[in-house]
Each structure stands twice: as C-alpha cells, then as structure tokens.
Amino acid sequence: MPGGFGDYGELITTESRYAVKERHDLFQILPPAAYHSILEVGCANGANLVFFARELGIRLENVLGIDICAEEQGVSSINILHSSLEDYLKSEIQCFDIILLSDVLEHIYNPWKVLSEIKSRLSPAGVLLISVPNIENIRYLELVASGRFYYTETGLMDETHIRFFSMETIANALADNGYQLVKAGFRPDLGLEGLRGRVANQLDTEVAVALQIADGVSVTVNKANINRKFGQQILVAASAL
C-alpha cells in the first residue's frame, strides 16, 4: 500500500526494491576523457559501479558507492558505504572524476543543497552524471490532468519521489549551483514508443500534433518538444564552473 515506507533519511538493511541496471544511457553521454575514480550515490548492490569501472578501465579500489539501503547481496569487490548522501557530504571531502546521481535527486528533500555541496567533491575536470524522471512525459501530464494522481511502489509515480524535474528546471538547478551542461538527452519511454512513432510520422507533414490526454485537455507536440513529451527520464552530464 502506498505510504508504507519509513521516515525520511532512515537507514535500512534489506534488498533494494529497485532493480540494479547498468546505465548504458548515462555512460553514452559521458565526455571522453581519462577518468580514474567514481562515486555513485544510490548504488544499490554496486553492479553499475562495476560496469562503469570496467568500461573506463578504473581500478575498483578507486570507486565508492553510497546507499541508504545496505544491500544483503552487495558486490564484495567494491567499497559501499551505508549512509545517506547528506550525512556523507557532512563528513567526507574526497574528490572524484565522476559522480553518478542516477535516479537520486527526486528522492531528496533538498536536492538544490546537495547539488551545491557535492560540487566540491568533483575533481577539477570532473563530470556529474544525473538521471531524473521527466515530469513533462505525457504519462505524468495525463495523470495530473485527469486527477488520477496516485502514488505507486515503483515507476513514474514512485511513492518516494518528493521532487519533480523537467529539462528546464534541472538545467536551471545546475546553473544556479555553479555547473555548466556538457550534454543532455532523454531515456525513451518504451511504453510510448508506438504512439511516439505515429506522432513522428504525422510531424513529417504537419507542424504540430494535438494529443488529448484528458477530458478537455490536450498537449501540443512538435519536432522541438517531442523528446520532452515522450522521454521517460532526463539524462544530464555537467561540470563545475
């Protein structure tokens, strides 16, 4: 039942309910460079850290994972710290060439403060990689417009999502905290690929397509905004100014 989770910031020891994924999409927007260390926040069992380290040729002793949930089946070859991000930032000053915030900021009460403070943990040429759910996705828009805005255990309406971002607002949050965008994009919403294909075909001959998402409410899609309306997640690579 939605709402049946612990207090904010509570450390727990269990198997994470979130599937561990090798984030090939984030890896693809990483600028080519020589990287020697990685910090991943919300690393779960560490499988994605191992993937990044392997692809970049980084020694496993130079990678660190942080997760508020202590996995019972973590990857034993890497260092995983059982901590909230906020507590980690209060106590540690180590710098990293890559910092991964994959599906993290939406779970944090004050992501703007986190962005400001974690910047000091980036090495001079370091890169911050971020993914967050895309609030402009037409699934979100339909839920709000129809009034059926119910939280679920996982997915777009995850009950632990307490902050929401569009491409514009995440870009502004980064700019306000002293970052510059290096690259940005969207992870496709596979459940919308059929509709997206039909809309894209229409846009070959039409300037815009109006999609009705609720009674009396429609969304205008054009070639300039089609990724924003059909992207499931926002992907961002940023560096400190």
Secondary structure by P-SEA (a helix, b strand, c coil): cccccccccccccccccbbbbcaaaaaaacccccccbbbbcccccaaaaaaaaaaaccccccbbbbbccccccccccbbbbbccaaaaaacccccccbbbbcccccccccaaaaaaaaccccccbbbbbbbbcccccaaaaaaaaaccccccccccccccccccccaaaaaaaaaaacccccbbbbcccccaaaaaaaaaaaaacccbbbbbccccbbbbbcccccccccccbbbbbbbcc
